[in-house]
Amino acid sequence: MRKLFKLKVMACVVFTSTLFTPSSAIASGQSIGTLSHIHSVRAFGDQVILGTHEGLFRYIDQKTVQKMSPENFDVMGLAVFGERLFASGHPGPGSKLPEPVGLLISNDRGKTWKKSGLQGEVDFHLLESGGADMYGVDSGSGNLLYSKNAGKSWVSRGKSAFADIAVNPVKVGSALALRNGKLISTQNSFAKSSDVKSSLKISSLDWIKNSLLATSGKSLYKSDNLGKSWKMVSNFPEAVLSVTQSEKIIIVILSTSLYKSVDGGKTFKRI
């Protein structure tokens, strides 16, 4: 993608508009260069979607994105579970959403959004879903919030020190998190947690059924035993910043490019 991404790593990954090579809009969408901030990249089915300052977009190619919803809001937090999307952030110009928007849910692939709760209260920057199990870090308080019912009610786990969270997709209450590059494990939704011994200094995690992935340095790794050991999947030209996956694709995010696999990580192609 040639100078596609320049990332600032904060509580969530934040992309500035300089990450994309500006270009004029074409018929299939609008110029990536017109987006002022891209906060998150998610695999969604066979597509790549972007949570941005201007709303939710579908990534088409190195120069083009397509807006997925007429709702104008700053998508600071974005999570995917199956066909359902979860988002948080701030209302945009002309929006009637409250400030902050709390938790929003879309059941139609991002076309429309409904309020789920915490409107006017919470702006999640880190947001992760494993179905009923959800975690979010409130940018205002810095607290880690947990929901066992897909966002209908929440409890606080206190101040968060986690850079990333991966929710076990098949066991309620089970999750892994990253703190200073080290793995933290819980079986009761971080009411209690313990360290997982690993020689890897991990930069990001992603977990769907039968696939727990992690990034470290220039490599992508996979674990079949809850993070106790890791097998290298693939190497990349530079340090990997993040990974996101669905049942159809794996997307690896580098500082200057995106790489995509459609065969479970056997091969990757820059997109």
C-alpha positions in Angstrom: 0.0 0.0 0.0 3.0 2.3 0.0 2.8 4.7 3.0 -0.7 3.5 3.6 -0.7 3.6 7.4 1.0 5.7 10.1 -0.3 4.5 13.4 -0.4 6.0 16.9 -0.9 3.2 19.4 -3.0 4.4 22.3 -5.8 2.7 24.3 -7.0 1.7 20.9 -5.1 1.8 17.6 -5.5 5.3 16.1 -4.7 6.0 12.4 -4.2 9.5 11.2 -5.2 10.8 7.8 -1.6 10.7 6.7 -1.7 7.0 6.8 -3.3 6.9 3.4 -2.0 8.2 0.2 -4.5 11.0 -0.7 -6.3 10.5 -4.0 -9.4 11.8 -5.7 -12.7 9.9 -5.1 -13.9 7.4 -7.6 -17.3 6.0 -8.4 -17.2 3.0 -6.1 -16.6 5.1 -3.0 -14.6 8.0 -1.6 -10.9 8.8 -1.2 -9.2 7.2 1.8 -7.3 10.5 2.0 -10.5 12.3 2.9 -10.7 10.4 6.2 -9.2 12.4 9.1 -8.8 9.5 11.6 -9.1 5.7 11.4 -9.4 4.3 14.8 -9.8 0.6 14.2 -9.6 -2.1 11.5 -11.8 -5.2 11.7 -12.3 -8.3 9.6 -16.1 -8.7 9.0 -17.0 -11.8 7.0 -15.0 -11.5 3.8 -14.6 -7.7 4.1 -12.4 -5.2 5.9 -14.2 -2.5 7.8 -12.8 0.8 9.3 -14.1 2.7 12.3 -13.3 6.3 11.5 -13.9 9.9 12.7 -16.4 10.2 9.8 -18.3 6.9 10.4 -18.1 3.3 9.5 -16.5 2.4 6.1 -15.8 -0.6 4.0 -12.2 -0.9 2.7 -12.2 -1.5 -1.0 -8.7 -0.9 -2.2 -5.6 1.2 -1.5 -7.3 4.3 -2.6 -11.0 3.8 -1.9 -13.4 3.2 0.9 -17.2 3.1 0.9 -19.4 4.4 3.7 -21.6 1.7 5.2 -24.1 3.8 7.2 -25.7 7.2 6.8 -25.4 7.6 10.6 -22.7 10.3 11.2 -20.7 9.4 14.3 -17.0 9.1 15.3 -16.5 5.4 15.7 -13.9 5.2 18.4 -14.6 1.7 19.5 -15.7 -1.1 17.1 -16.3 -4.8 17.8 -17.6 -7.7 15.6 -19.3 -10.9 16.6 -20.7 -12.9 13.6 -23.0 -10.6 11.7 -23.5 -8.2 14.6 -21.5 -5.0 15.0 -21.0 -3.0 18.2 -19.7 0.6 18.3 -19.0 3.5 20.6 -17.8 7.1 20.2 -19.1 10.6 19.6 -21.9 12.0 17.5 -20.9 13.8 14.3 -22.3 17.0 12.8 -26.1 16.7 12.4 -26.3 13.6 14.4 -29.1 13.2 17.0 -27.1 10.7 19.0 -26.2 11.7 22.6 -22.7 12.7 23.6 -21.0 10.2 24.1 -23.0 7.7 22.2 -22.6 4.8 24.7 -23.0 1.4 23.1 -24.6 1.0 19.7 -25.6 -2.2 18.0 -26.2 -3.0 14.3 -27.9 -6.1 13.1 -27.9 -5.2 9.4 -24.2 -5.0 8.7 -23.8 -1.4 9.8 -26.6 0.2 7.8 -28.6 1.2 10.9 -27.7 1.4 14.6 -29.8 1.1 17.7 -29.0 2.3 21.2 -28.1 -0.5 23.6 -27.2 1.5 26.7 -24.8 3.9 28.5 -25.9 6.8 26.2 -24.4 10.0 27.5 -22.2 8.1 29.9 -19.5 6.1 28.2 -17.1 6.4 25.2 -15.5 3.0 24.7 -12.1 3.2 22.9 -11.3 -0.5 23.4 -14.3 -2.7 22.7 -14.3 -6.5 22.4 -17.1 -9.0 22.0 -17.3 -12.7 22.4 -21.1 -12.8 22.0 -22.8 -12.4 25.4 -19.4 -11.6 26.9 -18.3 -8.0 26.2 -15.5 -5.8 27.5 -14.9 -2.1 27.0 -12.5 0.4 28.4 -14.2 3.8 29.1 -12.0 6.6 27.9 -13.3 9.0 30.5 -12.7 7.0 33.7 -10.1 4.5 32.3 -12.2 1.7 33.9 -12.6 -1.8 32.4 -16.3 -2.6 32.1 -17.7 -6.1 31.6 -21.1 -7.3 30.4 -22.3 -10.8 30.5 -25.4 -10.1 28.4 -24.2 -8.4 25.2 -24.1 -4.9 26.7 -27.5 -4.8 28.4 -25.8 -4.3 31.9 -22.2 -3.7 33.0 -20.0 -4.0 36.0 -16.7 -2.3 36.5 -13.4 -4.2 37.1 -11.6 -1.0 38.1 -8.8 0.8 36.2 -7.6 -1.0 33.1 -4.0 -1.6 32.3 -4.7 -3.7 29.3 -3.6 -2.9 25.7 -5.8 -5.5 24.2 -8.4 -8.2 25.2 -9.4 -11.4 23.4 -12.6 -13.0 24.5 -12.8 -16.8 24.5 -15.6 -17.5 22.0 -16.7 -20.8 23.5 -16.4 -20.3 27.3 -18.2 -17.6 29.2 -16.0 -15.6 31.5 -12.8 -16.8 29.9 -10.5 -14.2 28.2 -6.9 -13.2 27.6 -5.5 -9.7 27.9 -2.2 -7.9 27.2 -0.3 -5.9 29.8 3.1 -4.6 28.9 3.4 -7.2 26.2 2.6 -10.1 28.6 -0.4 -12.4 28.6 -3.0 -12.2 31.4 -5.6 -15.0 31.7 -9.0 -15.0 33.4 -11.7 -17.6 33.9 -14.1 -15.2 35.7 -14.2 -12.0 33.6 -11.2 -10.4 35.2 -12.6 -10.6 38.7 -9.4 -12.5 39.2 -6.6 -13.1 36.7 -3.2 -14.7 36.4 -0.1 -14.4 34.3 0.5 -16.8 31.4 4.2 -17.7 30.9 5.4 -17.0 27.4 8.6 -15.9 25.8 6.8 -13.8 23.3 6.4 -10.0 23.8 2.9 -9.8 22.2 1.5 -6.7 20.6 -2.0 -7.8 19.8 -4.5 -10.7 20.2 -7.6 -11.9 18.3 -9.7 -15.0 19.1 -12.5 -16.6 17.2 -13.6 -20.3 17.4 -10.6 -22.6 16.8 -8.2 -19.7 16.2 -6.3 -17.8 18.8 -3.8 -15.4 17.1 -1.1 -13.1 18.4 1.4 -10.8 16.9 5.0 -10.3 18.1 7.7 -8.4 16.2 7.4 -9.1 12.5 5.5 -12.4 13.0 2.0 -13.8 13.4 1.5 -16.7 15.8 -1.2 -19.2 16.6 -1.9 -21.1 19.9 -4.0 -24.2 20.4 -3.7 -24.3 24.2 -5.0 -20.9 25.5 -1.7 -19.1 24.9 0.6 -21.5 26.8 2.6 -22.1 23.7 2.7 -20.5 20.2 3.5 -21.7 16.7 4.6 -19.1 14.1 2.2 -18.7 11.2 3.9 -16.2 9.0 6.6 -13.4 8.8 6.1 -9.9 7.4 8.5 -7.2 6.1 8.2 -5.0 9.2 6.7 -5.1 12.7 3.1 -6.2 12.9 0.9 -3.8 14.8 -2.4 -5.7 15.0 -4.3 -8.7 13.7 -8.0 -9.1 13.1 -9.9 -12.2 11.8 -13.2 -13.6 10.8 -14.1 -17.2 9.7 -13.2 -16.2 6.2 -10.2 -13.9 6.4 -7.2 -12.9 8.5 -6.0 -9.3 8.2 -2.5 -8.3 9.5 -1.9 -4.6 10.0 1.6 -3.2 9.5 2.7 0.5 9.7 2.6 0.8 5.9 0.3 -1.9 4.6 -2.4 -4.5 5.2 -1.9 -8.2 4.4 -4.8 -10.6 3.9 -5.1 -14.4 4.1 -8.1 -16.3 2.8 -6.7 -19.8 3.6 -6.3 -19.6 7.4 -2.9 -18.0 7.3 -1.1 -20.4 4.9 -0.5 -17.5 2.5 -0.9 -13.7 2.7 -1.3 -11.1 0.0 -0.8 -7.3 0.5 -4.1 -5.5 -0.3 
